[in-house]
Amino acid sequence: METRDKSMNDGNQTNDVVYALAASPDFAHDGVCFAARTSGLYSSRDGGRTWKYAYDSLELESALPTSAVVVSPAFPSDGRVYAGAEGGVLQSSDGGNTWGVVMMQSPPPLVLSLLVTPDHVADGIVLAATAQDGVLRSADRGFTWASWNFGLLDPNVIALALSPNYRRDETIFAGVESGIFRSTNGGRSWREVPFPMDLAPVVSLVLSPNYAQDKTILTGTEEHGLHISRDDGETWLRLGEAELDTVINAVIVSSDLADHQGILVLGGEGLSLSRDGGLTWRDFSAVLPADSQGTCICAPMGLGPGAPILVGLDSGTVLQLDLAD
């Protein structure tokens, strides 16, 4: 199913891309989600069926291209949303109704993705991946920022992934143009992971929800498909070599990966789903419009049968799909 709202799609401009999607952790009840787009940030309160421009309170004179968005794990109670743009991060504490803008150091970095820690309510940590300035970190909910790049030899950070057990292990992975780096002290220092350089750039990263025990990492590359490591990045195996011979823009895994082994992949050619840990794949590319490409995905209620999947397109539209087997 595809749904559109007049306020999100009227006056579409060429290359008005959806760069990122984020949803409330209580999506099943509140239906709140956000879409970061070339023309700005949009919000939905009905599960992605209709959308509204989120920056009205800023009274901007021109579009503010927004490349990243993330919500607090306590969003239903604290209302915190962070949006990344060139040169700064916007923050909201009322569910995206009003915004504050924090400009970063000069020259202004281009924020490509944002993450908050699982314990964000207590620690206030926000991490930003940037195109040429490495990883930036805030420990006060986005009000001040600092570079945390010691040992990060490649400052072109495309993707970030946090350990689900971050409060204890402080582990962060960074996907960069030349491979993967890991920090085990919250980003204070970094070391390179033995990911083959000839497979880089790395454009998407995700850790198993049970990473503390299974040490499983999945990474999507620009030209060499999807790869998995089950030994904390020491060795790598390609998944779906025949089916996923394309750029892997995004990867989502089941919240119970060990049992249900669900992996959802958005590639340059479309959408693919595996229910057996990547041994076999089902192609859902036909559900995407022939004249558009998927750019990002969000699974606000997981990968269970009938759970809604949101897909952002390079046309500026967000699709709401049901990938029931």
C-alpha positions as CSV (number, residue, x, y, z in Angstrom):
1,M,0.0,0.0,0.0
2,E,1.2,3.5,-0.8
3,T,-0.2,6.6,0.9
4,R,0.5,10.2,0.2
5,D,-0.4,13.5,1.7
6,K,-1.0,16.7,-0.2
7,S,1.2,18.8,2.2
8,M,4.2,16.5,1.6
9,N,4.0,16.1,-2.2
10,D,2.6,19.3,-3.7
11,G,5.3,21.3,-5.4
12,N,7.8,18.5,-5.5
13,Q,11.1,19.6,-6.9
14,T,13.6,17.5,-8.9
15,N,15.7,15.3,-6.7
16,D,13.6,16.0,-3.6
17,V,15.0,12.9,-1.9
18,V,13.9,11.2,1.4
19,Y,17.2,10.7,3.1
20,A,16.1,9.2,6.4
21,L,13.1,8.0,8.4
22,A,12.5,7.6,12.1
23,A,9.6,6.4,14.2
24,S,8.3,6.7,17.7
25,P,9.1,3.6,19.9
26,D,5.4,3.6,20.7
27,F,4.5,3.7,17.0
28,A,1.8,1.0,17.4
29,H,-0.2,3.4,19.6
30,D,0.8,7.0,18.6
31,G,1.7,6.5,14.9
32,V,4.4,9.1,15.0
33,C,7.1,9.1,12.4
34,F,9.4,11.6,10.6
35,A,10.9,11.9,7.1
36,A,14.1,13.9,6.5
37,R,13.9,15.3,2.9
38,T,15.7,17.7,0.6
39,S,12.9,20.2,1.2
40,G,13.0,19.8,5.0
41,L,11.6,17.6,7.8
42,Y,8.1,16.2,7.7
43,S,6.1,14.5,10.5
44,S,3.2,12.1,10.5
45,R,0.8,11.3,13.4
46,D,-1.1,8.5,11.7
47,G,1.5,5.9,10.9
48,G,2.8,7.5,7.7
49,R,-0.6,7.9,5.9
50,T,-0.5,11.7,5.9
51,W,2.4,14.1,6.5
52,K,2.9,17.7,7.6
53,Y,5.9,20.1,7.2
54,A,7.6,20.1,10.6
55,Y,9.6,23.3,10.4
56,D,6.7,25.8,10.4
57,S,7.7,27.3,13.7
58,L,11.1,28.3,12.3
59,E,9.5,30.6,9.6
60,L,12.2,29.8,7.2
61,E,12.6,31.8,4.0
62,S,13.9,28.9,2.0
63,A,14.0,25.1,2.2
64,L,16.3,23.6,4.8
65,P,17.6,20.3,3.4
66,T,17.5,17.7,6.1
67,S,19.7,14.6,5.8
68,A,19.2,12.8,9.1
69,V,16.6,12.3,11.9
70,V,16.4,10.3,15.1
71,V,14.0,10.2,18.0
72,S,14.7,9.5,21.7
73,P,14.0,6.0,23.0
74,A,11.7,7.8,25.5
75,F,10.0,9.9,22.8
76,P,6.5,9.2,24.1
77,S,7.4,11.0,27.4
78,D,10.3,13.4,26.5
79,G,9.2,14.3,22.9
80,R,12.9,14.6,21.8
81,V,13.7,14.6,18.1
82,Y,17.0,15.5,16.4
83,A,17.4,16.4,12.8
84,G,20.7,16.9,10.9
85,A,21.4,19.4,8.2
86,E,24.5,21.0,6.6
87,G,26.3,22.8,9.4
88,G,24.1,21.9,12.4
89,V,21.6,19.9,14.2
90,L,18.0,20.9,15.1
91,Q,16.4,19.7,18.3
92,S,12.9,19.5,19.6
93,S,11.6,18.5,23.0
94,D,7.9,18.7,22.1
95,G,7.5,16.0,19.5
96,G,8.7,18.1,16.6
97,N,6.3,21.1,17.0
98,T,9.0,23.7,17.8
99,W,12.7,23.6,17.2
100,G,16.0,25.0,18.4
101,V,19.0,25.1,16.0
102,V,22.6,24.5,17.0
103,M,25.3,25.4,14.5
104,M,28.5,23.4,14.6
105,Q,32.1,24.4,14.1
106,S,33.4,26.1,10.9
107,P,33.6,24.9,8.2
108,P,30.1,23.6,8.7
109,P,30.0,19.8,8.5
110,L,27.4,17.9,6.5
111,V,25.5,15.6,8.9
112,L,24.7,12.2,7.2
113,S,23.2,10.3,10.1
114,L,22.3,10.7,13.8
115,L,22.1,8.2,16.7
116,V,21.1,8.5,20.3
117,T,22.2,6.0,23.0
118,P,19.7,3.5,24.4
119,D,20.1,5.3,27.8
120,H,19.6,8.7,26.2
121,V,17.3,9.9,29.0
122,A,20.1,9.6,31.5
123,D,23.2,10.3,29.5
124,G,21.9,12.8,26.8
125,I,24.4,11.5,24.2
126,V,23.8,12.2,20.5
127,L,26.3,11.1,17.8
128,A,26.5,12.5,14.3
129,A,28.2,11.0,11.3
130,T,29.6,13.6,8.9
131,A,30.7,13.6,5.3
132,Q,34.3,14.9,6.0
133,D,34.5,15.7,9.7
134,G,34.3,12.3,11.2
135,V,32.1,11.6,14.3
136,L,30.7,14.5,16.4
137,R,29.4,13.9,19.9
138,S,27.1,15.7,22.2
139,A,26.6,14.8,25.8
140,D,24.0,17.4,26.6
141,R,21.1,16.5,24.2
142,G,22.6,18.4,21.2
143,F,23.4,21.8,22.7
144,T,27.2,21.5,22.4
145,W,29.3,19.3,20.1
146,A,32.9,18.0,19.9
147,S,34.9,15.9,17.5
148,W,35.7,12.4,18.7
149,N,38.0,11.2,16.1
150,F,41.2,10.0,17.7
151,G,42.3,7.0,15.7
152,L,39.6,7.4,13.1
153,L,41.8,7.5,10.0
154,D,39.0,8.1,7.6
155,P,36.8,11.1,8.3
156,N,34.2,10.3,5.7
157,V,31.7,8.6,7.9
158,I,28.6,7.3,6.1
159,A,27.0,5.1,8.8
160,L,27.0,4.6,12.5
161,A,25.8,1.7,14.7
162,L,25.6,1.4,18.5
163,S,25.8,-1.7,20.6
164,P,22.4,-2.4,22.2
165,N,24.4,-2.9,25.4
166,Y,26.1,0.5,25.0
167,R,25.6,1.5,28.6
168,R,28.0,-1.3,29.6
169,D,30.3,-1.8,26.6
170,E,30.3,1.8,25.1
171,T,30.8,0.2,21.6
172,I,30.2,2.1,18.4
173,F,30.9,1.1,14.8
174,A,31.5,3.6,12.0
175,G,31.2,2.7,8.3
176,V,33.5,4.8,6.3
177,E,34.7,5.1,2.7
178,S,37.7,2.8,3.4
179,G,36.0,0.2,5.6
180,I,34.9,0.0,9.3
181,F,36.2,1.4,12.6
182,R,35.2,0.5,16.1
183,S,35.3,2.3,19.4
184,T,34.9,0.6,22.8
185,N,35.0,3.7,24.9
186,G,32.1,5.7,23.5
187,G,34.0,7.3,20.6
188,R,37.0,8.6,22.6
189,S,39.3,6.5,20.4
190,W,38.9,4.3,17.4
191,R,40.5,1.2,15.8
192,E,40.1,-0.2,12.3
193,V,38.1,-3.4,12.0
194,P,39.6,-6.0,9.6
195,F,37.0,-5.5,6.9
196,P,38.5,-6.0,3.4
197,M,39.3,-2.6,1.8
198,D,38.4,-3.8,-1.6
199,L,34.8,-4.2,-0.4
200,A,34.4,-0.6,0.8
201,P,32.8,1.9,0.9
202,V,30.5,0.8,3.7
203,V,27.1,2.6,3.4
204,S,25.0,0.8,6.1
205,L,25.6,-1.0,9.4
206,V,23.5,-2.8,11.9
207,L,24.4,-4.9,15.0
208,S,22.4,-7.9,16.2
209,P,20.1,-7.1,19.1
210,N,21.9,-9.8,20.9
211,Y,25.4,-8.4,20.0
212,A,26.7,-8.8,23.5
213,Q,26.5,-12.6,23.1
214,D,26.6,-13.3,19.4
215,K,29.0,-10.6,18.2
216,T,27.1,-10.4,14.9
217,I,27.5,-7.4,12.6
218,L,25.9,-6.8,9.2
219,T,27.2,-4.3,6.7
220,G,26.0,-3.1,3.4
221,T,28.5,-1.9,0.8
222,E,28.3,0.4,-2.2
223,E,29.3,-2.1,-4.8
224,H,29.7,-5.5,-3.2
225,G,26.4,-6.3,-1.5
226,L,25.7,-7.5,2.0
227,H,28.2,-9.0,4.4
228,I,27.9,-10.5,7.9
229,S,30.5,-11.2,10.7
230,R,29.7,-13.4,13.6
231,D,33.0,-12.9,15.4
232,D,32.9,-9.1,16.1
233,G,34.3,-8.2,12.7
234,E,37.3,-10.5,12.5
235,T,36.0,-12.5,9.5
236,W,33.2,-11.7,7.0
237,L,30.8,-13.7,4.8
238,R,28.8,-12.4,1.9
239,L,25.0,-13.0,2.1
240,G,22.8,-13.3,-1.0
241,E,25.6,-12.9,-3.5
242,A,23.3,-13.7,-6.4
243,E,20.2,-11.8,-5.1
244,L,21.9,-8.8,-3.6
245,D,24.4,-7.8,-6.3
246,T,23.9,-4.1,-5.8
247,V,24.4,-1.2,-3.4
248,I,22.9,-1.9,0.0
249,N,21.5,1.4,1.3
250,A,19.9,0.1,4.5
251,V,19.7,-3.1,6.6
252,I,17.2,-3.9,9.4
253,V,17.2,-7.1,11.4
254,S,14.6,-8.8,13.6
255,S,14.6,-7.8,17.3
256,D,14.9,-11.6,17.9
257,L,17.5,-12.3,15.2
258,A,18.7,-15.5,16.8
259,D,15.2,-17.1,16.7
260,H,13.4,-15.6,13.7
261,Q,16.5,-14.5,11.7
262,G,14.7,-11.7,9.7
263,I,16.8,-9.4,7.6
264,L,15.3,-6.6,5.5
265,V,17.6,-5.0,2.9
266,L,17.0,-1.9,0.7
267,G,19.3,-2.1,-2.3
268,G,19.7,-0.1,-5.5
269,E,17.4,-2.5,-7.3
270,G,14.7,-2.7,-4.7
271,L,13.6,-4.4,-1.4
272,S,14.5,-7.9,-0.3
273,L,13.6,-9.9,2.8
274,S,15.1,-13.1,4.3
275,R,13.5,-15.1,7.1
276,D,16.4,-17.5,7.5
277,G,19.4,-15.3,8.3
278,G,20.2,-14.6,4.7
279,L,20.2,-18.1,3.3
280,T,17.3,-17.4,1.0
281,W,15.7,-14.1,-0.1
282,R,12.3,-12.9,-1.3
283,D,12.3,-10.0,-3.7
284,F,9.7,-7.2,-3.1
285,S,11.0,-4.8,-5.7
286,A,7.7,-5.0,-7.6
287,V,6.0,-3.0,-4.7
288,L,8.2,0.1,-5.5
289,P,7.2,2.5,-8.3
290,A,9.0,1.8,-11.6
291,D,10.1,5.5,-11.9
292,S,11.6,5.8,-8.4
293,Q,14.3,4.3,-6.2
294,G,14.2,3.5,-2.5
295,T,16.6,5.5,-0.4
296,C,15.8,4.5,3.2
297,I,13.6,2.2,5.3
298,C,12.1,2.1,8.7
299,A,10.4,-0.9,10.5
300,P,8.8,0.8,13.5
301,M,7.1,-2.4,14.7
302,G,9.8,-4.9,13.7
303,L,9.8,-7.4,10.9
304,G,7.0,-9.7,12.1
305,P,4.3,-10.8,9.6
306,G,2.0,-7.9,8.8
307,A,4.2,-5.2,10.5
308,P,4.2,-2.0,8.5
309,I,7.4,-1.0,6.7
310,L,8.1,2.6,5.6
311,V,10.2,3.2,2.5
312,G,11.5,6.6,1.5
313,L,12.0,7.3,-2.2
314,D,14.1,9.6,-4.3
315,S,10.9,11.3,-5.5
316,G,10.2,12.6,-2.0
317,T,7.4,10.2,-1.3
318,V,7.1,7.7,1.6
319,L,5.5,4.4,1.0
320,Q,3.7,2.4,3.7
321,L,4.1,-1.3,2.9
322,D,3.0,-4.7,4.3
323,L,5.5,-7.4,3.5
324,A,3.4,-10.3,4.7
325,D,4.8,-13.6,3.5
